[in-house]
Amino acid sequence: MKTRLKELRARLGINQTELAKRAKISRQTVSLIERGEFMPSLLIATKIARVFKEPVEEIFQFEEEELK
């Protein structure tokens, strides 16, 4: 899964801690998602999407081979 978290955080000028606070998740969760070591649940993905005011599918994209 690809994610645009780093790009979107940079655009807003916030760090992982601030994103975590706004999304009401842990900073460790943000870090794991950014490193590709954790796939967020729909609830977590939606919380993150609301922070950025973007659709979930614009932030998180599956690779084609993951969908097979």
C-alpha positions in Angstrom: 0.0 0.0 0.0 1.2 3.4 -0.9 0.5 6.4 1.3 0.8 10.2 0.9 1.0 10.9 4.6 4.5 12.5 4.5 3.5 14.7 1.6 0.3 15.8 3.1 1.9 16.5 6.5 4.6 18.6 4.8 1.9 20.6 3.0 0.2 21.3 6.3 3.5 21.9 8.1 2.8 19.3 10.8 4.9 16.6 12.3 3.8 13.0 13.2 2.9 14.0 16.7 0.6 16.7 15.6 -1.1 14.5 13.0 -1.6 11.9 15.7 -3.1 14.4 18.1 -5.5 15.7 15.4 -6.5 12.2 14.3 -6.7 10.9 17.9 -4.3 8.1 17.2 -0.8 7.4 18.5 2.3 8.9 17.0 3.7 5.3 16.7 0.7 4.4 14.5 1.5 7.3 12.2 5.1 6.3 12.0 4.3 2.6 11.3 1.8 3.6 8.5 4.4 5.9 6.9 7.0 3.2 7.0 4.6 0.7 5.4 4.7 -1.6 8.5 1.1 -1.2 9.4 -2.1 -1.1 7.3 -4.6 1.2 9.0 -8.1 0.1 9.7 -10.9 1.9 7.9 -11.6 3.8 11.1 -8.0 5.0 11.4 -7.8 5.8 7.7 -11.0 7.9 7.9 -9.7 9.8 11.0 -6.5 10.7 9.1 -8.5 11.6 5.9 -10.6 14.0 7.9 -7.5 15.8 9.2 -6.4 16.4 5.6 -9.9 17.0 4.2 -9.1 14.4 1.5 -10.9 11.2 0.5 -9.4 8.1 2.0 -8.6 6.7 -1.4 -6.5 9.8 -2.2 -4.3 9.2 0.8 -4.0 5.4 0.7 -3.6 3.5 -2.5 -3.2 -0.3 -3.0 -0.7 -1.6 -5.4 -2.3 -3.6 -8.2 -0.7 -6.8 -7.1 -2.2 -6.4 -3.7 -5.6 -6.5 -5.2 -5.2 -9.8 -6.9 
